[in-house]
C-alpha cells in the first residue's frame, strides 16, 4: 500500500505542475487548473487515510480542503458576494456525524441538526437577501431527516405518509403565497400527493383483511 501512496503523491504533484504550466502559458486570465488539482489532491489523501482506517480524520481533512477550495474560488471570481457561506454548513456536518458514531442515528441528533440548519439558513437569509424567504427550501428538505427517522424507528409508515403529505402541502402553499400569490397553483401538486396516504391506507387495510380471512380459514 505504501508504494501505491507514494505513486499517487508523485503522480498528483507531477500532474498538478503540468496543468499549472499549461494554464499559465495558454490561458493565464483564467485559473482553471485548480479544479482538477482538487481531485488530484484527494487521490493520495484518500489512499493514505483509507489504508490507516482513519475515517474520522479523513472527513476532517477533506472537509477542510473542500472549504478552502470554495473560499479561494469565491475570492477569485466573486469577492463581493460571499457565496461560500451557503455551502460550508452541510460540509461541516460530515465530520460532525462521523465523530458522533452511533449517536448520529438518533432522533435527538436529527432534531438538533434540523433545528440548527433552519436557524443557520434563516439568519443567512435575513442578513444576505431578506427580499425573498429562500430559507424555506433548505428547511423543507432538512425536516425530512427527523421526520423519516421517527416513523422508521416506530414503523408507522401510514402515519408517515400522512405527516409527509401535510408537510408537502404546507411547503407548496407557502411557496405559492410568497412567490406567486395571484396564481393558485399549489392545489395541483397537493392533489397528487394526497394519493400517497390514500394508497398506503388501502394497502394496509387490504393486507389486514387478507390476514383475517386466512386466519379464519385455518
C-alpha positions as CSV (number, residue, x, y, z in Angstrom):
1,X,0.0,0.0,0.0
2,X,2.9,2.3,0.7
3,X,4.1,2.1,-2.9
4,X,0.6,3.0,-4.1
5,X,0.5,6.0,-1.8
6,X,4.0,7.2,-2.9
7,X,2.9,6.7,-6.6
8,X,-0.2,8.7,-6.0
9,X,1.7,11.6,-4.4
10,X,4.3,11.7,-7.2
11,X,1.6,11.4,-9.9
12,X,-0.5,14.1,-8.3
13,X,2.3,16.5,-7.9
14,X,3.6,15.9,-11.5
15,X,0.1,16.3,-13.0
16,X,-0.6,19.5,-11.0
17,X,2.6,21.1,-12.0
18,X,1.9,20.2,-15.6
19,X,-1.6,21.6,-15.5
20,X,-0.3,24.7,-13.8
21,X,2.2,25.3,-16.6
22,X,-0.4,24.7,-19.3
23,X,-2.8,27.0,-17.6
24,X,-0.2,29.8,-17.3
25,X,1.1,29.5,-20.8
26,X,-2.2,29.1,-22.7
27,X,-4.9,31.0,-20.6
28,X,-3.4,32.9,-17.7
29,X,-6.5,35.1,-17.4
30,X,-8.5,32.1,-16.1
31,X,-7.1,29.9,-13.3
32,X,-8.8,26.7,-14.3
33,X,-6.2,24.2,-13.2
34,X,-7.3,24.5,-9.5
35,X,-10.4,22.3,-10.3
36,X,-8.5,19.1,-11.4
37,X,-5.9,19.9,-8.7
38,X,-8.6,19.4,-6.0
39,X,-9.4,15.9,-7.3
40,X,-5.7,15.1,-7.6
41,X,-5.1,16.1,-4.0
42,X,-7.9,13.8,-2.8
43,X,-6.2,10.9,-4.6
44,X,-3.2,10.4,-2.2
45,X,-5.1,11.7,0.8
46,X,-7.9,9.1,0.3
47,X,-5.4,6.3,-0.1
48,X,-3.4,7.3,3.0
49,X,-6.4,7.6,5.3
50,X,-8.2,4.5,4.0
51,X,-5.0,2.5,4.4
52,X,-4.7,3.6,8.0
53,X,-8.5,3.3,8.6
54,X,-8.6,6.9,9.9
55,X,-12.1,7.6,8.6
56,X,-12.9,10.3,11.1
57,X,-9.7,12.2,10.4
58,X,-10.3,11.7,6.7
59,X,-13.6,13.5,7.0
60,X,-11.9,16.5,8.7
61,X,-9.1,16.8,6.2
62,X,-11.4,16.5,3.2
63,X,-13.9,18.9,4.6
64,X,-11.2,21.5,5.3
65,X,-9.8,21.0,1.8
66,X,-13.2,21.5,0.1
67,X,-14.0,24.5,2.3
68,X,-10.6,26.1,1.5
69,X,-11.2,25.4,-2.2
70,X,-14.6,27.1,-2.1
71,X,-13.2,30.1,-0.3
72,X,-10.4,30.5,-2.9
73,X,-12.9,30.1,-5.7
74,X,-15.2,32.7,-4.1
75,X,-12.3,35.2,-3.6
76,X,-11.1,34.8,-7.2
77,X,-14.3,35.1,-9.1
78,X,-16.9,36.8,-6.8
79,X,-15.2,38.6,-3.9
80,X,-18.1,41.0,-3.5
81,X,-20.5,38.1,-2.9
82,X,-19.6,35.6,-0.2
83,X,-21.5,32.6,-1.6
84,X,-19.2,30.1,0.0
85,X,-21.2,30.6,3.3
86,X,-24.1,28.7,1.8
87,X,-22.0,25.6,1.0
88,X,-19.8,25.2,4.0
89,X,-22.6,24.4,6.5
90,X,-23.5,21.0,5.1
91,X,-19.9,20.2,4.6
92,X,-19.1,20.8,8.3
93,X,-21.8,18.2,9.2
94,X,-19.8,15.4,7.6
95,X,-17.0,15.2,10.3
96,X,-19.6,16.0,13.0
97,X,-21.7,13.0,12.1
98,X,-18.6,10.9,11.7
99,X,-17.5,11.7,15.2
100,X,-20.9,11.1,16.7
101,X,-20.8,7.4,15.6
102,X,-23.9,5.6,16.6
103,X,-25.4,8.8,18.1
104,X,-25.7,10.2,14.5
105,X,-28.6,7.7,14.0
106,X,-30.6,9.0,16.9
107,X,-33.7,11.2,16.8
108,X,-32.0,13.7,19.1
109,X,-29.2,14.3,16.7
110,X,-31.7,14.6,13.8
111,X,-33.7,17.2,15.7
112,X,-30.6,19.2,16.6
113,X,-29.3,19.1,13.1
114,X,-32.7,20.1,11.7
115,X,-33.1,23.0,14.1
116,X,-29.6,24.3,13.6
117,X,-29.9,24.1,9.8
118,X,-33.1,26.0,9.8
119,X,-31.7,28.7,12.2
120,X,-28.4,29.0,10.2
121,X,-30.1,29.5,6.8
122,X,-32.8,31.7,8.2
123,X,-30.2,34.1,9.7
124,X,-28.3,33.9,6.5
125,X,-31.4,34.7,4.5
126,X,-32.3,37.7,6.7
127,X,-28.7,39.1,6.6
128,X,-27.8,38.5,2.9
129,X,-31.1,38.6,1.0
130,X,-34.1,39.5,3.0
131,X,-36.2,40.4,0.0
132,X,-37.1,36.7,-0.6
133,X,-37.5,34.0,2.0
134,X,-35.5,31.3,0.2
135,X,-34.7,29.6,3.6
136,X,-37.9,27.7,3.3
137,X,-36.3,25.4,0.7
138,X,-33.5,24.0,2.8
139,X,-35.8,24.0,5.8
140,X,-38.3,21.8,3.9
141,X,-35.5,19.4,2.9
142,X,-33.9,19.1,6.3
143,X,-37.2,18.5,8.1
144,X,-37.4,15.1,6.3
145,X,-34.4,13.9,8.4
146,X,-36.1,13.7,11.8
147,X,-39.5,13.0,10.3
148,X,-38.4,9.9,8.4
149,X,-36.2,8.7,11.2
150,X,-39.0,9.0,13.8
151,X,-41.5,7.0,11.7
152,X,-38.9,4.5,10.5
153,X,-37.9,3.6,14.1
154,X,-41.6,3.1,15.0
155,X,-42.5,1.5,11.7
156,X,-45.5,3.8,11.4
157,X,-45.5,4.0,7.6
158,X,-49.1,5.1,7.2
159,X,-48.7,7.8,9.7
160,X,-45.5,8.9,7.9
161,X,-47.3,9.2,4.6
162,X,-50.0,11.4,6.3
163,X,-47.4,13.6,8.1
164,X,-45.3,13.9,5.0
165,X,-48.3,14.8,2.9
166,X,-49.2,17.6,5.4
167,X,-45.6,18.8,5.3
168,X,-45.5,18.8,1.4
169,X,-48.9,20.7,1.3
170,X,-47.6,23.3,3.8
171,X,-44.5,23.7,1.7
172,X,-46.3,24.2,-1.6
173,X,-48.8,26.6,-0.1
174,X,-46.0,28.7,1.5
175,X,-44.1,28.8,-1.8
176,X,-47.3,29.7,-3.7
177,X,-48.1,32.6,-1.3
178,X,-44.6,34.1,-1.2
179,X,-43.7,33.5,-4.9
180,X,-46.9,33.9,-6.9
181,X,-49.9,34.7,-4.7
182,X,-52.0,35.8,-7.8
183,X,-52.0,32.2,-9.2
184,X,-53.2,29.4,-7.1
185,X,-51.1,26.5,-8.4
186,X,-50.3,24.7,-5.2
187,X,-53.5,22.6,-5.4
188,X,-52.1,20.6,-8.3
189,X,-49.1,19.0,-6.5
190,X,-51.1,18.7,-3.3
191,X,-53.8,16.7,-5.1
192,X,-51.1,14.3,-6.5
193,X,-49.5,14.0,-3.0
194,X,-52.9,13.0,-1.4
195,X,-52.7,9.7,-3.3
196,X,-49.8,8.7,-1.1
197,X,-51.5,8.2,2.2
198,X,-54.7,7.1,0.5
199,X,-52.9,4.2,-1.3
200,X,-50.9,3.4,1.9
201,X,-54.2,3.1,3.9
202,X,-55.9,0.8,1.4
203,X,-52.8,-1.3,1.1
204,X,-52.6,-1.8,4.9
205,X,-56.4,-2.4,5.1
206,X,-56.4,-4.9,2.3
207,X,-53.4,-6.8,3.9
208,X,-55.3,-6.9,7.3
209,X,-58.4,-8.2,5.6
210,X,-56.4,-10.9,3.8
211,X,-54.7,-11.9,7.1
212,X,-58.0,-12.1,8.9
213,X,-59.6,-14.2,6.2
214,X,-56.6,-16.5,6.1
215,X,-56.7,-17.0,9.9
216,X,-60.4,-17.8,9.8
217,X,-59.8,-20.5,7.2
218,X,-57.0,-22.0,9.4
